[in-house]
Amino acid sequence: MKIPLRIVVPVAIALTMSSAAAALFLWQIRSSISIIESSFQSQGGTKNLLRNILPSRSRTPIDSVTVSEALMELRQGEIFELRGEWKQAQEHYERSVQHGGGAPALKKLASIELQRREYQSAKKTIRALSDINPKSTDTVLLLGLLALRSGDIRGATSVFSRTPNSPESQYGSALVAITQGDHETARKQLTLAVAGNDATVRTYAKMILTAYDEFALFPNGQDIHLLTLLSRSLAQVNECETALPLLQNVILKQERYRDAWIVKGYCEFISERLQDALTSLEEAYSLDPEKAETQYFLARTHAALGDPQNAVTFLQYALLNGFTPQHDARELLIRYAQELGNTELALEQLKILASLKDSDLQAFEHYVTLAITLPDHTTEALALAKKALVRWPNDASALALAARTSFATGNMDDAQRYVDSALRIDPKNAKALEMEGMMGKK
């Protein structure tokens, strides 16, 4: 029996948009950390990197503190990028560049500037990246994307034609072809890019090809379904400037197409068109008020517009309707609840996070940190800290957490015992040493 496209498309979007983007970003974090570490650690790498990124002509070596700061800022930026918090990500990438992060930091900064439509800044960053490595195909891709997102199709085509056999140019040429409705050329170029040696481009190209593969399962499918599938895949690889015109065409032909409105709203949200995002997502919500993904992005949009109350409401709806990954939704719910001063809701969500099978010690620490400030919740904090000890009996930080809650509840003997045990396991554990100092002052 054929499954109707009106069922297949929503299911595909629900499954992929909530998981593939997160997995992709996590992969990017590991990849770029490896790149920057190798830039600093490879034989002769530091010396060559210095020649290009330091303003002075001297051969003063990069000290380990500067290298560490550049890497730390890069990591922090990628964490914010994973969350879709572009402004904060950009600030960290800028600091990574300032601390000598070199090509990896510049590449990340240029990408985020393109994402935020800061095209003049992106142009300068790409130029700086080109100065470090003039022959880099990464620069070609970024220059082509700059032209494409600025609406200069001819310019983008010209840039990608300079290195037609590189995976980056093949991927870029596919985006141009999609923009022009030439899907045969797009598939051909994406297939070539998948066979290339650039891991990131290969991953992105595969995601977009998935849309064509899904559509091919239904020979009688309409063009609007293909455009919606393509837009979803483009959104997953942060190519919303290409996706949005496609979605507009879909909605002009079928105004009540819920999934087109969802993807449109998502794209408008991540490209910081917040009022447009609110309009699109409210339209999707009116067509299907129980869709968890719509509720989640409505919450994010309301929060970005300075309305945490509506953000809390829609996040609670999304969780009730099974939104995944629930960890992300609950962390946001905690943040917005605290902005509203709703400590009880924040504690409730923190306790749920700590109870999840894949929770880490940090989830317990977050609950305890808030709970011990409230007289009515110190006993619960101690009970949760002891649960952490059951899971991590030989972890110095877990013992320090038990010491902290024991100290907060006035159980000084227990607190001392936990601190002593923690320091026997790890004499340099910062949390245990902090507790030892606090107890010494008591």
N, C-alpha and C positions, 0 to 999 in steps of 0.2 A: 504493500500500500504506500502511495506517495504521501510524504509529509508536507503539508502546505507551507509555502514560504513565509506566510504570516506567522507561523509558529517557529519555523527554523531560525529565522533572522533574530527574533527577540532572544531565543535561547542562546544562540551563538554570541550575541552581544553580552548577555548577562554573564556567561561563563568566561569570556575572554577579557572583557574590559576590567573586571575586578581582580584578575589574577595575572594576566600576561604582562601588563605594564609594570606591576610590582616586581615580578621575576626579572624582567628586562633591566630595570633600574638597579636591582641588587647585583646582577651580572656586571653592569657597567661600573659599579663601585669597585668590585674586585678587580676588574680589568684595568681601570685607570690608576688605581693604587699601585698595581704591579708595574704599570708603565712608568710612573713617576719615581718609584723606588729604583727601577732599573736604570733610569736616567742618571740618578745620583750614584749608584753603586757599580755600574759597569766600568770596566777598565778604560781609563781615559775619558770616561763620560763627563765627570765633573769639570775637567779642564776645558773640554770642548763646549760644554753648556755655558760655562762662565764667559767665554769669549763673546757669546751672543747676547746674554741677558744682563750683564753688569754694565752700568753706564761708564765706569772707569776703564781705562786701557790697561790698568795694572793687572798682575797675575795673582792677586790676593785670593787664596782658596776660600770656598764657601765653608763657613763653620757649621758644625753639626746642629747648633741651635737653630740657625736660619733654615737649614734643610728640614729639620723637624717641624718648624712652624709652617713651612710651605705645605708639607704633607698633611699636617693636622688640619689646616684650613681647607685643603682639597677634600679631605674626608668629610669634614663638617658640611661643606657645600653639597656634596653628593647625598648626604643624609637629608638635607632640606629639599634637594631636587627630587629625591624619592617620595617625599611627602607632597610634592607639587607646590612648594613654597618658594617660588622663583626669586623673589626679591632677596630673601635671606641667603639663598644659594649663590646669587650673584655677588653679594657682599663678601662671602667667604672666598669665592673664586678670585675676586679682585685682590683680596689680601694675600692669597696664595701666589698670585703673580708678583705682587710687591715684595714678597719674601724669596723670590727666585724660583718659583715653581716651573718656569720654562714652558715648553711646548704643551705638556699635558694640561697645565692650568689655563693657558691661553686658549686652547681648543675648547675646554669646558666653558670658559667665560664667553667666547664667541657664540657658542651654541645657545647659552642662556640669554644672551643679548638678542639673538635672532628670535628666540621664543617670546621675549617680551616686546618685540618689535622696536627695539632701540637700534635702528639700522645704521645710523651714523657711528655710534659707539662700536657696533659690530664690525663695521668697515675698518676702523682703526685697529681693533684687536686682531683682525685677520691679517692686516698689514704687518703687525708686530710678529705674528706667527710665521708669516712668509719670510721675514728677515732672519729668523732662526733657521728655517729650512725651506729655501726657495722652491725646491723640487718636490715638496710634499704634496701628495694627492689629497691629503686632508684639507689643505688650503684650497685646492680646486673645488672640492665639494662645498666648502663653506662659502666660497665666492659665488658659486652657482646657486646655492640656496638663498643667499642674500639677494641675488637678482630675481629669482623666482618668487620669493616672498614679497618683494617690492613690486611685483606685477610686471617685471621686465622679462617676458618670455624669450624674446629674441636674444637678450643678453645672457640669460641662463643657458640657452642652446649653444651660444658661442663659447661660453666657458667650458661646458662639458665636452665640446667637440675638440678641445685642445689635447685631451688624453682619452680618446674614445675606448681604449682597451683596458682602462683601469676600472676596478669594481666601483670606485666612488663615482666616476663619470657615468658608468652604466646605470647605477642606481639613480643618479640625478636625472639622466635622460629619461628614465622610466617615469619619474615624477612629472617631467615636462609633458610626456606623452599622455599621461592620465589627465593632466590639465586640459589638453587639447582633444580629449575623447578618443585618442588613438590607442585602444586597449591591446591590439595585436602587437604593436611596437613595445608597449609597456611590459607585457608578459615576456617578450623576447629579451629585453634589457634586464629585467629582474632575474630571469633565469641565468643570464650571463653573470650577474652580480653575485648570485648564490654560489656559483662555481669559483668565485674569486678567493683571494687570500686575506681579505679584510674581515675579521670576525664580526665587528659591529655592523658593517654594511650587509654582511651575509645574513645576520639575524633580522635586520630591518626588512631586507628584500623578501625573506621567507614569510614574514608576517603579512606583507602586502600580497604576495602570491597566494596566501591562504584564502583571501577574499575571492580571487579568480577561481580557485579550486572548489570552493564551496558553491559558487554560482554555477559552475560547470555541472554540478550534480542535478541541475534542474534545467533541461534544454528549453523549456517554455517560459523560463523566468523573464520578468520584465526588467528593463534597464534601470528603473528606480531601485530595484532590489540590489543590483550590482553596485550602483553608486553608493547605496547605504552600507553595503559590506565593505567597499573600498574605503569609505569615510571612516568607518570603525577602525580598520587596520591602520589608516593614515594617522588617526588620533593616537593610536597606541605607540607610534614611533615619532610623536611630536611634530607631525606634518599637518597641523590643523589649518594652516593658511591655504593648503591645497584642498583639504577636505571641505571647508566651509562653502565654497562656491558649488561644489557637488551637492551638498545637502540643501542648499537654497533651490537648486533645480528640482530636487526630489520633492520638496515641500510645495513648490509651485504646481507640480503635477498631481500631488496627492497630499492635501493639506492636513489630513488627520492621520498621518503616518507617525505613530508614537515613537518608534525607534530612531527615526530621522531627527525628531525633536530632542531626544535624549542625547544623541551623539553631538548634535549642534550645540546644545546647552553645555555639554562637557567641554567641547572645543572653545566655546566662548569663555567659559570659566578659566581654563588653563592659559588662555591667551589674554586674560585680564580685561575682558569685555563684560564686566559684571552685570550691568543692567540688561544687556542683551541676553546674558546667560539666565538671569532670573526670568525673563519673559519666555524664553524657550523651554526652560524646565517646568515652569508653571503650566505651559501648554501641554507638555508631556504628562504632567501630574493630573491635569483635567481629563486626559484621555484614559489614564490608568492610575488611580490614586494609591494603588497597593504595590507599585513597582519599587523595590528596595533601592535600586541604583538611582532612580530619579530622586527619591527622598534623601539619599546620602549627598548627592551633589546640590540639591536645594539647600541642605544644611550648610555645606561648605560655602555656597554663594551668599547665604544670609550672614554667615559669620564674617566673610570678607567685606560685606557691606555694613558691618558694625551692628548687626542684630543677633546677638548670641541667644536670645530667648527663642526665636524661631529656629535657630540652628539646633538648639537642644531638643526642641519638639520633633523636628524632622529626623534627627539622628535616632531618637527613641523609636519612631515609626520604622525607620530602616532596619534597626536591630530586631524589632518584633517581626518584621517580614523576612528575616533570614539573611541580611546583608553579610557578605564576606569580602575581604577578611575582617572579622568582627573586632580583632585586636585594634586595627586602625580606627575604626568607628568609635570604639570605647575610649581610646586615648583622646580623641577629639572631644567626645562628650564630657570627659573629665575636665579638659581645658576650658570648655565653654561654661560648664557648671561652676567652676571656680571663678570665672569672670563675673558670673551672676551672684556670687556669694552663696551658692547652693552647695554647702559642704557635705550635706547628707547624701546628695546624689553623687558627688564626686567620690565619697568613701564607698558607696555601694558599687560603683563601677570599678574602683581600684581593687575591691575585694573579689569581684568577678574575674578580673584579669589575673590576680594572683592564684585563683583556683583553676585556671585553665591548665590542661596537661602540658602544654608547651611553654608555660610561663617560666621566667627566669627570676633570679634573686632580686633583680632591680624592681620587679613588680611588687614584691613584698616590702622592699625598702620604701617605695613610694607611698604605700598604704600606711606604714608605720610613721613615716615622717609627718603625715597629715594627722593621723589619729592621735598621736601622743600630745598634740597641741590642744586637744579637746578632752576635758576631764571625764566626759561620759564614755569615751572610747579607748581609754588607756588599757583597760583589761582586755578588750578585743585585740588591741595591738600586740599585747604580750602573747595572746593565744596564737595569733597568726605568725609571730616571730618563732614560736616553738614549732609550728608546722613547717616553717622553713628549715629549721634544724633537723627535722625528721628527714627531709629531702636531701639536705646537704650537711650531714653530721660532721664532716671533717673540713668544712670550708671556714676559713678564718673570718671572712666577712659575714657569714651567717651567724657565727658565734658573737661577733661584734654587734650585730643587729639585736640578738637576744639580750646582750648586755645593755644596749641602749634602752630597750623597752623595760627591762628589769629596773634600771636606774630611774626611769620615768615613773614607774609604779611604786617606787620606794623600796624595792627588794635589793638592798645593797650587797648582801652576801652573794646572792645569785649573780648579780652584775659583775662582782669581782671574780667569781669563779669562771664566768663566760669569757671575760677579758683575759684571764690567765691562760685559759685553754686556747684562745685565738692566737695569743702571742707565742705560745709553744709551737703551734703549727706554722705561723708566719710572723717572726719577730718584727718585721718591717711593715706589717699591715697598717695602713694609714687610719682606717676606721677604728681598729682596736686601740691604737696609740692615742687617738683622739679621745676615746672613752676613758682610757687610763688617766689622761690629763684631767678630764672633767671630774673624775672621781677623786683625784688627788686634791682638787680645789674644794671639794665638798666639806 
